[in-house]
Amino acid sequence: MNLLPLPTIAKFRSATAFCLCLFVCGVLIISPARADLNDGIDAFEREDYETAAREMRPYAERGITMVEYLLGALYMYGEGVPKDYEEARKWLRLAADKELSEAQFALGYLYFEGLGVEQDYKKAEHWYRKSAEQGYVLAQVSMGELFFDGMGVSEDIEIAAYWYSLAASQGDVRSQYIIGLLTWGGVGGRQDQSLAYKWMILAADQGLEEAQDKLISYAEEMTSAEITKAERLADAWRAEHYSSENFWRRGFSSSFSR
């Protein structure tokens, strides 16, 4: 199961700046509050997590959602503060209740692993689903895993394939590989060798060795016309997604692993 990724600085700056703007009632430019929060953001960026936690805590206590999430993440990993899963859950729940997808995913992860809480796959599924429905890719992957393995839900390969396909469409490399496998075998949906090959091409683009191996073995069972069709499908997908400002080519490598 994927680990919680800390937010990108760009997202963190923009989200907290907006919330703080509301907090200081339009006087953000001259407010010392912004300077204090920016000190915390700058500390986080240079990985001085102790300073970041100290400077950001007052804003988490004032209910700024992204700061609540970040503080929860720091407690989850023991970065700048003692590792404390119960404290992490408290801050993550506050942000999750405000519909922050990253916090919802992180809270689901705590329940999935039983970190600071009793392990509960059903509660994990609840929070993963809320996050996944907002388009958070790691939550979509996790939903696929839950349904694939029947953890907290009834095993359902078709539903698993649905969630994996959403994550694959966002560029998640493992999901692209899994959807390639499922589509090749017609598991969880219709069999389509060209479509399966397309997903393996895209996964191989990101350096996944298993996908590169599958390209070789699959090609031996395909006609040149089927391979050409797959390559055109992959080219069309690249043109649509890699040119989009909203596309974050993250895959599993984006996980903030320990």
N, C-alpha and C positions, 0 to 999 in steps of 0.2 A: 504494500500500500504506500502511496506517495507521502512524502513529508511536506510539512508546511513551508512554503517559500515566503521569505520576508518581502514586503512590498518594494517595488522599484522606487528610487528617490524621486523620479519625475512624477510618478503617480502620487507619492506621498506628499510632495510639495504642493501640487495643485489641489488635492483634496483638502489638506489641512488649511491651506491659505483661504480656500472658499469658506470653510466652516468658521475659521477665525474671523474672517471678514464679517460674518453674521454676528459673531460673539461680541465684537467691539463696535457694532452698530455703525459701520461705515467709516470709521476713523483708523482703518488698518494701516495706512501709510505712515502715520505719526505715532502709532500706538507702540509703547515699549513691550506690550505683550507679544507682538509679532517678532521683535528682536529676540526675546527669550525663546520662543518656539523655533525660530530659525537657528538659534544656537544648538538646540537639540537636534534639528534636522542635519545641520552641518556635522555634529558629532557622530550621528548615526552614519553619515556618508563616509567619514574617515574611520569607521569601525571603533569609535570610542563609545562603546555602548553604556558604560557607567555614567558618563556625562549625559548621553542621550536620555537615559532613563530618568535621571534626576531632573533635567530641564523639561521633559515632556509630561512627567507625572501630573503637574497641576492642570494641564489641559485635558488629560484623560479624566481627571476628577471633575472637570467642568463639562464633560460629555462630548468632546470632539471625537467623532467615531473612528477616524483613521488612527488617532493617537491611542485610543483604547485598544485597537487591534495590535498596534506595534508594541505597546507595553505588554500585552498578553503574549505576543511572540517572544519577547525578550525573556519573560518568566518561563516560557515553555522550554527554551534552550539554555537558560542560565547565562545569558549574555548581558553583562553589566549589572545583573541582580542575581541572587541565589536562585537556582532552579526550583520552581515551585509550581506544580501542575494545578493545584487548587487555585492559586492566585492567577495563574494563566487562564483557567476556565472562567473565573469571575470577569476578567476584562474582555475575554473573547466573547462571552455571552452577551455582554452589554453591546458590543459592536455587531454581533450576529443578529440581535433583536432589532437592530436598525437596518437590517437587510444588506450588510456588507458581505459580499460573497466570499472574500478571503477568510473572514472571521468565521463564517458558517462552515466552510470547509475545515478550518483548523479545529473548531469545536467538534465536528464529526470525527476528526482524526483522534481526538482525545478519547471519545467514546469507543471508537473502533479498537484502539490499543489498550483501553482501560488505564489511562494515565490520569491519576488524580480523581478518577471516578470508577464505578463498577463497569466492567466491560459490557457494552450493550450495543449489539449490531443494529438493532431496530432504531435506536436513537442516532447512531452513526448514519444510518440510511436517511433519517429525517433531515439531518443537517446537510448531508451531502446533496440530497435532492434539491433543497432550497438553493444551495450554491450552484449546482449544475444547471438548474432552470434559469439562472441568470447568465449562463454561458461560461462559468468558470471551468477552465479546461481540466484541471486536476480533479475537480469534483466529478466531472463527466467520466473521466477515466475510472475513478473509484466506484461510481455507480455501475459501470460496466463490470468491474471486478466482483462487486457484491452479487449481481444477478448471474454472472458466469459461474460463481462458486456456490451460490445459494446461501449467502451469509446474511441473516436477518430478513431475508426475503425468500420466496420460492425460486428455485433455480429456473432461469428462463433465458436461453441462449438468444432468442430473438430480441428480447428487451436489452440484453447485454450488448448485442450488436448495434442496437439503436444508439446507446450511449457512447460506445466506442466510435461509431461513425461520426458523431458530433465532435468528439475530441480529435479524431483524425482530420476532420475538415478544418480544424484550427491549427493543424500542424504538429500534433503530438505524435512523435515518431513511433512509440510502441503501439499506439492505437492504430496507426496506419498499417503497421506490420500485422497486427491481430486481424484487422478488417480484411487485409489481403488474404490471410489464411482462411478466414471464414468464407469469404466470397469465392475463393478457389474451390472450396469443398461444398459450397452451397449450404453451409450451416448457418441457421438464423436468418436465412433469406435466399434469394435466387442465386444460382451458380452463374458466374460470369468470369471467364478466364482473362479477358482483356481488362476488365475493371480490377480484378485481383492483381494483375501485373502492374497496372497503374499505381496502386497503393504501394506495391513493393518498390517500384521505381522511386517514389517519393520518400519512402523510408530509407532506401539506399542512398538517396541524395544527402541525407543527414548522417550518413556514416554507419548505419546499423548493419553489422556484418551478417546477421541472420538474413536480412532482406537481400543483401547482395548475393548470398548463396542461393536464395530462392529464385532470384532472377535467372540464374544459370539453369537450375533444374526445371523451372516452369517453361523456359524458352524451348527446352527439348520436346515439350508436349504441345507446343503452339505452332500455328502456321505463321508465315511472315506477315500476312494480312492482319492477324489478331495482334501480333506484336506492334505493328505499325499503328493500329487503332489505339492500343494502350499508351504508346508514346505520345500520340496526339492528345489523349485525355490528360496525361500528366503535364504536357506543355500548357494546355488550357487551364489546368488547376494552378500551375505556377504563375501564369500571367494574371490570373484573377487575385491570387492571395499574396504573392510576394510583392506586388505593386501597391497593395493596400496599406495605407497609413495605420490602419487598425490591426494589422496582422503582427502578432508577436510569435516569432518562430522559437518556441520554447522547448517542446518535448519534455521528456523526463529529466533532461539535463538542467531544467530550471529549478528543480527541487532543492531547497536549502537543506541538504543532507548533513547528517552528523555520523 
